[in-house]
Amino acid sequence: MANRIVPALLIALLAVVHGQLWFGRGSVGNVASLQHRLEEQKLRNAQAQQANERLASEVRDLREGLDMVEEKARSELGMVKPNEIFVQVAK
């Protein structure tokens, strides 16, 4: 009788472990899904990092001098300094 209980117990334990591998938390499918989500999040993080760097560069330029402000004012608002003559060339 004891000769049959040990193998049956081992088979039952193996079945439980195998079931956890395929259907439980940390299963093959679950891990694959989490890895896919992780890759998507890494991509979003990289895009956000690039946007942050671009904005930080723009802030740094604005803090360092008024050259960028003047350039934007000239191009977007048509700013002209005193004693300057504005000439528009039409093509």
Sequence and secondary structure as in RCSB ss.txt:
>XXXX:A:sequence
MANRIVPALLIALLAVVHGQLWFGRGSVGNVASLQHRLEEQKLRNAQAQQANERLASEVRDLREGLDMVEEKARS
ELGMVKPNEIFVQVAK
>XXXX:A:secstr
 HHHHHHHHHHHHHHHHHHHHHHSTT HHHHHHHHHHHHHHHHHHHHHHHHHHHHHHHHHHHHH SHHHHHHHHH
HH    TT        
